[in-house]
Amino acid sequence: MARGIVIAACLVPAVLSGCYAKQWAREPITVEENAAALAGVISRQDELDDRLGRLEEKMSTQLDLIRSMRADDSQFDEEIRASLLAIRELFSDSRGQLEDVAGRIDRVLRRQAAAPTGAAAGDSVSVAGGAPAMIDPQPLYNAAYIDLIRGNYATALVGFDSFLAAYPDGALADDARYWMGECYLAEGNAAEAAAQFERVEADFPSSERIPPALLKLGGCYIDLGKRDEARKTFTRLFEKYPQSVEAPLAEEMLKELD
């Protein structure tokens, strides 16, 4: 009996080592497993390379777009600078022409003032050789108008006044007189402004500037405390120029004065 137990005790480890030891012991990694693992790594590496290539392509496209935009901006800046340079040159040329015209007009006015016969003002100036040179009034008017829109009212007044002295019956004379009224109005001088607006109607009875001049004149009268004069002016504007843009405004002013 004891002998059987010893035999059994010897057989149990042998059986366990033969039947169960394989489930717990780690077998060595084979060449095939290494090859399979390497193939998996290579496959993932190829996938990453492909994704990296697509990303680099997108980045390259974006960089090309950025460079293109910068090139366009640079070209646009160059165009702006060229335009500004052209404008400066044009303004410089115009200013030189205006100064030349103003000088010639001044000389004409001085000769007329010194003439014993009081010769009437003309629209031409004699140059070398005795040939009359026609003076273009437009640059002188434009210079004054530029001063007006820039807010240089005192300078604009001098310019328009000089223009009217040289060309009292010119095509732009009524405009110059009207803008003188606007200059005085901008300076807060309602009395002088009113005088200029009154002359638009008095000196140029067929001028298209009369309706706006009357509207501004009525406003000047209000500022001066002359409400009756303002009412008469607005009434004249509304009745005499009913189709003008200023007529409805005159009607509104009349309602406010009542």
Secondary structure by P-SEA (a helix, b strand, c coil): caaaaaaaaaaaaaaaaaccccccccccccaaaaaaaaaaaaaaaaaaaaaaaaaaaaaaaaaaaaaaaaaaaaaaaaaaaaaaaaaaaaaaaaaaaaaaaaaaaaaaaaaaaaccccccccccccccccbbbbbcaaaaaaaaaaaaaacaaaaaaaaaaaaaaacccccaaaaaaaaaaaaaaaacaaaaaaaaaaaaaaacccccaaaaaaaaaaaaaaaacaaaaaaaaaaaaaaacccccaaaaaaaaaaaac
